[in-house]
Amino acid sequence: MELPGVRRVEHVMGMPILADVRDDVPADELLDEVFAWFGWVDETFSTYKEESEVSRLGRGELALADAHPEVQAVIARCGQLQVETGGWFDAYAGGTLDPSGLVKGWSVDRAAEILDRGGLRNYALNAGGDIRLRGRAVPSWSWRVGIQHPFERDAVARIVESTDLAMATSGAYERGHHVLDPHTRLAPEGILSVTITGPDLATADAYATAGFAMGAERVIHWTARLRGYQALTILADGRVLATPAFPAATSAAA
C-alpha cells in the first residue's frame, strides 16, 4: 500500500536526516525549507568546519556578542542546562566549545516549527536518533519508534509509541565514547545509552547527554527526579531500566 505524504532523507550535519510527512498535501517546498535550515545549522554550529561561528568562538576569533543571535541563544541555553544538570551537561566538557549535545535536538525542534507553521499535522523528523513525532503515522493511529539494542544491530531494546513526542538518545555504541564525564574528562562507566522523552527535544537531547555522562552509579537516581521528562537507560550489564511513565508500546510488534 502506498503511504500518503512524502519522505525525504538527506545527509546533513554529518548524519542522515529523515523527514516523513503523512499529510496528504503538497509538502516539498516545506521540506526544502527544513533541509535548508539544517544546512544553515551545519555551517554555523559545526565543530568540524573551521569557519563556522562555533569553531571561531572556540578559537577566540569571534566574540559571543558579535555572533549570530541564534548562536548567542544556544550558548545561553547551554549555560542554563549546565546549572539545571548540576554540571553534567557542559558544552566545554571536551576542553573546547562544543554545543552539539543541544544543537541537534534544538535544530529539529525548529524544523518542526517550520512544518507546524506550514499546516502539517502528521510527521516524524529523525536526525541521527533525535526524533520529533507529531500526529499520526497515517494510516496507523500513532507513531512507533524502536530504540536500538546496544548488542544486537538488527534488534530493538524497546518500542516507543506516541502521537506527540520528542525523543533523544545518547550512547556509546554508535559513535564510541564521544560523551565525556565533564568532571574527569574520561568516558563514563557502566552505561551504554540513555534515552529521554518529553515535550522539548533540545532539552531531552541535553538531558540524555548529561545522563550518559553521569555513568551507571548516578543516572538512575537523577532520571527518576526529572519533571516532565521520562528516561530509559541501558546499562553495560544488559539491564534496561525505565522511569514509570516512559511511553513504551504495549508490545514490540512492528
C-alpha positions in Angstrom: 0.0 0.0 0.0 1.4 3.4 -1.0 1.6 5.8 2.0 0.2 9.3 1.9 2.6 12.3 2.0 6.3 12.4 1.2 9.5 11.0 2.7 12.9 12.6 2.2 16.4 11.7 3.5 19.4 14.0 3.2 22.9 13.7 4.7 23.4 16.9 6.7 25.3 17.8 9.9 27.3 14.6 9.4 24.3 12.3 9.6 21.2 11.2 7.7 18.2 13.3 8.5 14.8 11.8 7.7 11.5 13.7 7.2 8.5 11.5 7.0 5.3 13.5 6.3 2.0 11.7 6.3 -0.3 14.6 5.5 -1.8 14.1 2.0 -0.9 17.7 0.9 2.0 19.1 -1.1 5.0 19.3 1.3 8.0 19.6 -1.0 8.5 23.3 -0.5 8.3 23.0 3.3 10.8 20.2 3.2 13.1 22.4 1.1 12.9 25.0 3.8 13.5 22.4 6.5 16.7 21.0 4.9 17.9 24.5 4.1 17.6 25.2 7.8 19.6 22.1 8.7 22.3 23.2 6.2 22.5 26.6 7.8 22.8 25.0 11.3 25.7 22.8 10.0 27.5 25.8 8.5 27.0 27.8 11.7 27.4 25.3 14.5 29.7 22.6 13.2 32.8 21.9 15.3 34.4 20.3 12.2 34.2 23.4 9.9 37.0 25.8 10.6 34.9 28.9 9.6 31.7 28.1 11.5 30.8 30.6 14.1 31.2 27.9 16.8 34.7 27.0 15.7 35.7 30.7 15.6 34.2 31.2 19.1 36.2 28.2 20.3 39.4 29.6 19.0 38.7 33.1 20.4 38.4 34.7 17.0 34.8 35.7 17.5 33.3 37.4 20.5 30.0 35.9 21.6 28.4 39.4 21.5 29.3 39.5 17.8 27.9 36.0 17.0 24.6 35.4 15.3 21.6 35.8 17.7 20.8 32.1 17.3 24.3 31.2 18.4 24.0 33.5 21.4 20.7 31.9 22.3 22.1 28.4 22.1 25.2 29.2 24.2 23.0 30.9 26.8 20.7 27.8 26.9 23.8 25.6 27.3 24.7 27.6 30.4 21.2 27.2 31.8 21.3 23.5 31.2 24.7 23.2 32.9 23.2 24.7 36.0 20.0 22.5 35.7 22.0 19.3 35.5 24.5 20.1 38.2 27.3 20.5 35.7 26.8 17.2 34.0 25.8 18.9 30.7 28.8 21.0 29.8 29.4 22.5 26.3 33.1 22.6 27.3 33.4 19.0 28.6 35.9 18.1 25.9 38.1 21.1 26.6 36.7 23.5 24.0 33.3 24.8 23.0 31.0 22.0 21.6 27.3 22.7 22.0 26.4 19.6 19.8 24.7 18.0 22.8 22.0 20.6 22.5 22.2 21.8 18.9 20.9 18.6 17.2 17.7 18.5 19.2 17.3 22.3 19.1 17.6 22.2 15.3 15.0 19.5 15.0 12.6 21.5 17.2 13.0 24.5 15.0 12.5 22.3 11.9 9.3 21.0 13.4 8.1 24.6 13.9 8.6 25.2 10.1 6.3 22.2 9.4 3.8 23.3 12.0 3.6 26.8 10.5 3.1 25.2 7.1 0.0 23.5 8.4 1.3 19.9 8.6 -0.1 17.8 11.4 1.3 14.3 10.9 5.0 13.9 10.5 8.2 12.5 12.0 11.7 14.1 11.9 14.7 11.9 12.8 18.2 13.4 12.9 20.6 10.6 13.9 18.3 9.3 16.6 16.9 12.7 17.8 13.3 12.3 16.9 10.2 14.6 16.9 6.9 12.8 16.4 3.6 14.7 15.6 0.1 13.4 14.9 -0.5 10.0 13.2 1.7 7.7 11.2 -1.2 7.5 8.7 -2.7 5.0 8.2 -1.7 4.0 11.7 -3.1 5.9 14.6 0.3 6.6 16.2 4.0 6.5 15.6 6.1 3.6 16.7 9.8 4.0 17.0 12.4 1.4 18.1 15.3 2.2 20.4 18.2 0.2 19.0 19.5 -2.7 21.1 23.1 -2.0 22.1 24.3 -5.6 21.4 22.2 -6.7 18.5 22.5 -4.4 15.5 19.1 -5.5 14.0 17.2 -5.7 17.3 15.4 -3.0 19.4 15.5 -2.7 23.1 12.1 -1.0 23.4 9.4 0.4 21.2 8.1 3.9 21.9 4.6 4.8 20.8 3.1 8.3 20.7 1.3 10.9 18.7 3.2 13.9 20.1 6.7 13.4 21.5 10.3 14.3 21.4 12.9 11.6 22.0 16.7 11.8 22.2 19.3 9.1 22.8 22.9 9.4 23.9 25.1 6.3 23.8 28.5 4.8 23.1 27.5 2.1 20.6 27.0 4.3 17.6 30.0 6.7 17.7 32.1 5.3 20.5 32.7 7.3 23.7 32.1 10.8 22.3 30.4 11.9 25.5 32.8 12.5 28.4 32.3 13.0 32.2 32.8 16.8 32.3 34.5 16.5 35.8 37.1 13.9 34.9 37.2 14.2 31.0 37.0 10.4 30.9 34.4 8.2 29.4 31.6 7.3 31.8 31.5 3.7 33.1 28.8 1.0 33.3 26.4 2.6 30.8 25.5 2.0 27.2 22.8 4.5 26.4 20.2 7.0 27.9 17.0 7.8 26.1 15.0 10.8 27.2 11.4 11.6 26.1 9.4 14.8 26.7 7.9 17.9 25.2 11.1 19.7 24.1 13.7 17.9 22.0 16.5 20.3 22.7 16.1 19.7 26.5 15.7 16.0 26.0 18.9 16.0 24.0 20.9 17.8 26.7 19.3 15.6 29.4 20.3 12.4 27.6 23.9 13.7 27.2 24.0 14.6 30.9 22.6 11.3 32.0 25.0 9.3 29.9 27.9 11.4 31.2 27.0 10.5 34.7 27.6 6.8 34.3 25.7 4.0 35.9 26.1 5.0 39.5 24.3 8.3 39.3 22.0 8.3 36.3 19.1 6.1 37.7 18.5 8.4 40.7 18.9 11.5 38.6 16.4 10.5 35.9 13.9 9.4 38.5 13.7 13.1 39.6 13.2 14.7 36.2 10.0 16.7 35.8 8.1 16.3 32.6 10.6 14.0 31.0 11.0 10.2 31.1 14.1 8.0 30.7 15.1 4.6 29.5 18.7 3.6 30.5 20.6 0.6 29.2 23.5 -0.4 31.5 26.6 -2.3 30.4 25.5 -5.4 32.3 22.4 -5.6 29.9 19.8 -4.2 32.3 17.2 -2.0 30.7 15.7 0.4 33.3 12.8 2.8 32.6 11.1 5.5 34.6 7.4 4.6 35.3 5.8 6.8 32.7 8.2 6.1 29.9 6.0 5.9 26.7 6.7 2.3 25.7 4.3 0.4 23.4 2.4 -2.4 25.0 4.0 -4.9 22.6 7.1 -5.0 20.4 5.2 -5.8 17.3 6.1 -3.8 14.3 
